[in-house]
């Protein structure tokens, strides 16, 4: 009896029970969070006709890289669970279909019409829950806080897109594109889907109001006047200083050559 009691009170037993309890708690939390996120992000799949048309378009133009069941292949990732927003962003901006394999898919003139893009999005959305295409209400930034948007942009976006939204180089031939021509729907969909090397900013990370504030700030960057003259891409004082140094040196060389010619 005494040996049994001692065995039950061994410190290792308490440690093992603690580890098991923490593991069980983490597993339950992960399952609940995943189920909640999937339910909240489930898009409207559209009517069956639209889905069938999208499936036909998918089989003709996308399945060679992403697989017949959108399960992914060696040439393209799975599309199950990416949602309608990811399809809309990639196809509407011409990044997909991919013209050729490379470090990054560049934006270009879209291959599909708006109706066909909606059909493709409806088909992919029907396979599994994922981020939906943002509504007009979500994209309305008229009452958003521009100053807050600037703070959020500098904290979350400027490391890659540069402080003035001009874009910048990343690793292995990748790059963060300029935001100067980006529409509100482009920005919102990029935040909720995380294309290329961009992280995903879901509603837990950035609530819709914060996303609208960021869009408002980017709109300000796109439309703000330049009272100081040519902004030289808004790349900052280093670029401006290099330009002035180069221009000044060129002016001195030209003046020196002119003086030498006059002296002869």
Buried (B, 14 or more C-beta within 10 A) or exposed (E): EEEEEEEEEEEEEEEEEEEEEEEEEEEEEEEEEEEEBEEEBBBEBBEEEBBBBBBEBBEEBBBEBBBEEBEBEEEBEBBBBBBBBBBBBBBBBBBBBBEEEEEBBEBEEBEBEEEBBBBBBBBBBBBBBBBBBBEEEBBEBEEBBBEBBBBBBEEBBBEBBBBBBBBBEBEEEEBBBBBBEBBBBBBBBBBBBBBBBBEEBBBEEBEBBBBBBBBBBBBBBEEEEEEEEEBEBBBBEEBBEEBEEEEEEEEEEEEEEEEEEEEE
